[in-house]
Amino acid sequence: MRRPRSVFTLLWAITGSGALACARSSSLAPAPAGARWFATWAASQLEGPPRPTTDSVDRRPTYANRTIRQIVHTSIGGDRVRIRLSNEYGDRPLVIGAAHVAVRDSGASILPSTDRAVTFGGRGSIVIGPGATVVSDPVALRVPVLADLAVSLYVADTARATTRHALALQTNYLSRDGDFTASRSFAADTIRTWLFLSGVDVTNASATGVIVAIGNSITDGAASTPSTNRRWPNVLAERLLRSGTEPPKGVIDAGISGNRVLSPGTGPSALARFDRDVLMQPGVTHVIVLEGINDIGRSANPREPVSADDIIFGLRQMAERAHDRGLLIYGATLTPASPRPSFTEELEAKRQAINTWIRTSSVFDAVIDLDAATRDPAAPTRFLSAYDSGDHLHPSDAGHRAMGEAVDLALFRHARMAVTP
C-alpha cells in the first residue's frame, strides 16, 4: 500500500566537513531482504514555545557542542535497531555530529558491550533540514524486551529545542561541552524532555504488528511517577509481552499533553497529526483512540464553541482513515473529569454523549471502556478515589494500571484484513 508524502521524507544532506564525517561503522547491519521494521518506541513531536513578542531575546534552550543522552523504554525487542530523528519545527538545520545507541545500565551509564555507533547513509554525521525527519542505517544490536535504551546525540552546531516531546516523564542527560556519545557515562545536567528523537524501530521475525495509542495527557502519562514507565500504554505493553500467549506486538504511546481532536492545543490536533503519529508508524496494525476531554474542557470558552457532535465527527474521521489503511481501531471511552469547578454539568453531558456514541455507534472495531474501568460506582462522574491523582482529571499510577489491565488482549490477535466484515 503506497504511503502518502509526509514529514517522514528523508533528507540525506550530509555535511562535507571532514570533522563531521566518519568511516562506515562495523555495526552497520542491513536487514535481510524481506525483513520488516516495527516501532518499539516513539514520541509525538511538538513545537517548543515561541519567543515572547515582548522579549527581544529568544530564550528557548540552545544546544551546541553538547551530547544529549536520551532514555527510551522499549516494548518489543529485536535483533536490529534504527532511530528516527526529527527537525520538524526547526528554523535552521540540525547538525548531528555523532550518534550512538546502547542498552542503559543506570542513570546516564550504558553497558559498554552494547554500545553501537549509528550511521546515516554510511556516515556518522548528518545535517537535517528544517521540517525534515531522517531514519538511520540499521545497527546490529540485540534489543531487549521492556528495557531501557540510551540514544546519545552529539549536537555539533547551534540548534534550538523547538522539536521536542515536552512531557517525557523520563530523566534524560545533557553533557558539558563535547562529544560523549561513546562514553560509558558522563557528568550531566538532567532534563525531562525528549529532543529531536521521534522513534526507535527494530526488526523481529516473530513480531506481528504495532499498537498505537493516540491521546492527550492521560495517555502521555501526566501525574504518573516519572522515570518508572507507569503510563497505561506501558502497562498494556507489559501484559502483552509477558503473557507468553499473545503474538508479540510493539506498543507506541502517541500521547501529547493538552492535545485536542479538532484544534491545535499543545501540539497539532489529533486530526492534523494522525498520519504522522499513527499511520506512518512502522508495522502499525492497531490503533486505540482516547481523545476529546480537552476539546470538551475548552468548549466552555465562548470563543471556542465545540459540541459533542463536532468531537464525534473528528473521532469518526480517525476511524475512517485507519480503516482506509487496513487497520483495526478501537475507541476508548473518556475517563471521569469531575468534580472540578471548571467542568460544569453541561460539559459532563458532552462527555456522556460522546461515551454513549463510542459504545453504541459501531464505528470502531471494538470499544475499550476506560470510563467503566476507572469510575467510582457510587459517583460515576468521578474517578474511584484510588485511581485519582488528586486533580480529578488524570489517573494515578493505580489508575493507569487499571486502564492498562482493562484492555482485552484478544483484541490484538488478528489484523483487520483477517477479520470478517
N, C-alpha and C positions, 0 to 999 in steps of 0.2 A: 504494500500500500504506500503510495507516494506521500511523503511528508511535505506540508506547506513550508514556505520560507518563514523563518523566524529568527529570533536572536541567537539561535544556535548555528548561524553562519560562521564558518571558520575563517580566522584571519591568521595566515601564516607569514606575516610580515616580520621576519626575523632581523634583529639588529645586525648590522655589518661590523660592529665593533669587535675587535679581537678580544677585548677584555670581557665581553659578554658571550663569546662563543665557546663551545667545548666539543670534545670528540664524542662520537656516539657511545652511549653508556653500554657496558656489558650486560646491564639488567634489562635492556630493551628486549621485549619478548612479543613479537607479533602473534596475535591469536591465530590458531589453526583455522583453515578455511571452514566456514560454516559455524564457527563459534559465535555465540550471541552475548551481547552485553546486557547486564541487568544492574539497575541502580540499587546500591545498598544504602546510600545516604544522600540527602540533598537538603539545601536550604534555599528558600524562596528569597530572591533578592529584592531590595527596595532602595530607594534613593535616600541618602543621608540628608538631614535637614539643610535647607539652603542658607546662605549667609543672610542675616537680617538686613533689610533695606536701610536701616538706620545705622548700620555698622560699616565703616569703611574697610575693615579688616575681615577677611574670610577666616573664621576661627575653627572651621572643620579640621579634624586631625589630618596632618600631612605626614606621610611615611617616605623616607628616602634613606638608603644605605642602612636599612634595618631588616631583621628577619622576623616574620610572623609565624609562629608555630601554633597551628590550629588543631584542636582535638575534635574528632568526629567519631560517633558511635555507630558501628556497622549494624546492619540487620543480617542479611545473607552473607555468607563467606564466599571465597573463590580462590582461583589459582593465578589470576592476573588481575591487575588493577590499573585504572586510569583516573585522572582527575579532570574536572571541568572548572575553568576559571572564567570570570565574567568582569567586563568593564562596561556593563550595560549603561550605567548612569554617569560614566566618567566624562569629564570635559577636556581630557588630554590623554595621550597614550599611556598605558600602564606597562611599565618595563619590569618584567620579572627576570632577574639576573640568574637565578638558580631555584630549583625546586626539588624537594625530597619527600618521600613517603616512608613511614616506618610504623611498626606496632609500638604503641606507647607503653612505657614501663609505669611511671608515676610522675605526677606533676609535669614539668617540662622535659622529663627524661624519656628517651626511647630505648628499645632493645637494639643494640648495635648490629647484631646479626641479621636484623630485618631491614636495615636502612637501605633504601634504593634511591638512586638519582632518577629524576623524572625528566624526560626529554620531550621536545616538541619538533616533529619532523626531523628527529635525529640530533637536534641541537639542545644545549642545556639552558638556553635563554630564549625569551620571546618578547615581542612588543605587541600588545593587544590594543587595537584602536578603539576610540570611543564608540560605545554601542555594541561591541562585538563580544562573543564568547568563544573560547577555544577548548579543544579536547586534546589531552596529552597523548603521547605514544603509550602503548601497553607496556606494563612493567611486570616482570615475573615476581610474584610475591604470594605466599600462602596467607591469605587474608582470613583471620578467624571470624567465626560467627559471634555476634553480640559482644564485640570487643572494641577497644579504642585504637584508632589510628591517629598518628600525628602527621599532618601535612605542613611542611615548612616551606615558606616562600620568602626569598630574598628580594625585597623591593629595591631595585637598583637606582631608581630615579624618583623624582617628586611625584607623588600620587595622593590625591585627597581621598579620604574614606567615604566616597559618595556611593559606591556599590557595596552593599552590605546586607547582612541579616541582623537586625538590631538586637532582638531578644534571643541570643544564643542560649542563655541559661547554661553556659559551659565556660569554664575558665580557660582562656587561651593566653598565649605568651608572646611578648613583644621584646626583642633583644635590644641591647645597646647598639651602637654603630657596628656594622659589619655583617658578613655572610656567615651565618651559623647553621646553615641548612644541614650540614653533615655532622654537626656536633651532637654528642650524646645528650648533653644538656647545656644550658647557659643561664646566666643571671638574667632575670627578665622582669619587666612590668607585666601586669595582668590586665586583660580586657575580657568582657563578656559579650563579644560581638564576633560574628564570622565575616571576614573581609575578603572580597573577590573570589571566594571559593563557593561554587554553586552546586557541585555534585561530585560523588565518588561512585564509580561503577566497577563491577567485577565480571569475569567470565566464570561460569559454574555449570558444568554439564548436567547437573541434577536439577537446576533451578527451573521453575515452571512459570515465573511471572513476577510482577511487581505490583504492590498495592499502594496507591497514593491517597493519603488523607489530606484533603484541602479544607482549610478552615481559617478561623481567626485566632485570637489569643488563647482560647480554650484548647485548640489543637496545638498551638505553639507552645503551650505548657506554662503560661503565666500563672504565678503563685505556687507552682511545684518547686521542689527543692533543687536549687542549682547544682549542676555537675553530678547528678545522680540518675539522669535519664528515666524520669518517672512520668513523662507525658503519656497520655493514653495510647498514642501510636507506638511508643516504646513497649508498653505492656502487651499490646497486640502482637508485636514482633516476637517478644519473648515466648508468648504462648504458642505461636505458630512454629517457631524454630526449635522449641524444646519439647514439643508434643510427641515427637517420634512417630506420628501417624499422618501428619499433614504434608503434602508436597511443599518443598521449600520455596518460599517467595520472599523477595525483598519488601520492606515496608518503608515508605517515604513520608516524612512529615512536611507537608506543604502549607503549614500554618503561618500566618502573618498577624501579629497582634494589631488590633484596630482595623482589621480588614472588613470590607463590606462586599455584598454581592454586586450591587449596581453602580456604586460611585467610588471614586478614589477616596480612601481614608488614610490609613497608614499603608502606603504602597498602593499599587494599582488594584482595581476592583477584581473580584474573583472572575468575572466575565472577561476582563481585559487580560488576565494572566493565565487563563485556563489552558491555552495552547502551550505556553512556555513551561508551566509548572506541573501540568498533568499529561497532556497528550504527547509531549516531546520527551518524557522520561523514558530512558532505555528499558525495554522489556515490560512496559506497563500493560496490565491485563484487567485490573480492577480499580475502582475509584470509590472513596467514601466522602460524601459532602456533608459538612457540618458548618453551615453559614447562614447568616441572616439576623442574628441578635443585635449586631451593631447597626444594621440598617433600621431595625425597629427602634433602637435607642435614639438614633439621630433624627428619626421622623417626628420627634416631639418639637423639633425646631421648625417653625412655620416656613422658613426659607428652604427647608429640605423635606417637603412632604413626600412620604413613601407609604403606600398602602400594602396590606398583606398580599393583594393580587400582584402588585409590582414585584415583590420579592419572589413570589411563586413563579412569575414569568421568568425571572433570572435563573431560578433553580431548574425550571423546565428546559431552558436553553442549554444548561450544562449537561443535563441528561441526554438531550438530543445530540449534542456534539460528541459525547462519549460513545453513544450508540453508533454514530456515523463511523467511528474508528473501530467498531467491533469490541468495545469494552463493556464489561459489566459495571454498573454504577449503582451504589446504594445510598439512599437518603437517610441521614441521621436526624432524629428529632432534636429540636432546640432545647437545651437544658434550662432549668429554672433560673430566674433573674430577679426574684423578689426575696425579702422586702427591701426596696430602695426607694427613697423619695422621688428619684427621677424616673423610676419605672412605674408609671401610672397604670390604673386599671385598663385604660384604653390601649396602652402598649401591650399589656398582658393578653388582652383579647386578640391582638395581632399575632402574638406568639402561639396562642392556642389555635387560631385559624390556620396558620402555616403548618403546625404539627398535625392537625386533622387532615390537611391536604396530603402531607407526606405519607401518613398512614393509610389513606384511602384511595389515592389517585391512580395507583399502579403505574405511574410514570417511571419510577425507579424499579430496578430489578428485584430489590428487596428493601425492607425497612430495618434500620438498626435503632431501636427505641432507647436512646440515651436519656431522654427525659424520664421515662419509666424506671430506668436503672438507677437514677440519682435523686429523684424527688422524695420528699417526705410524704408517706401515705396519709398522714394526718393533716398535712398542709401542702397540697400538690403544687402550689406555685413557688415552693421553696425547696432548696436542697435539704436532704437529710443532714442533720447537724454535723455528723462525722465526715460528710463529703463536702462541706462548705469551707473554703479557705478563710472565710471571715468577711469577705466583701460581698457575699451573696450573689456573685456572678461567676467567679472562677472556682473550679473544684480544687480541693486539697489533694495531697498525694493519695489519700484513700479514695477520694472521688475519681481521680484519674485511674486508679486501679479498678474501681467498679465499672468505669466506662470501657476500659480495655477488655475486661472479663465479660462484658455484656455482648460482645460481638461473637456471633456463631461462626466458628472456624469452618464449618461445612460450606459457608458461602464462597470460599475460595478454592474449592476442589475442582471447579470447572471454569473454563473461559466461555465467553459469550457465544462463540461460534459452535460450542459443543452443547449449548442449551437449546432445548426445543422451544420455539416461539409459542 
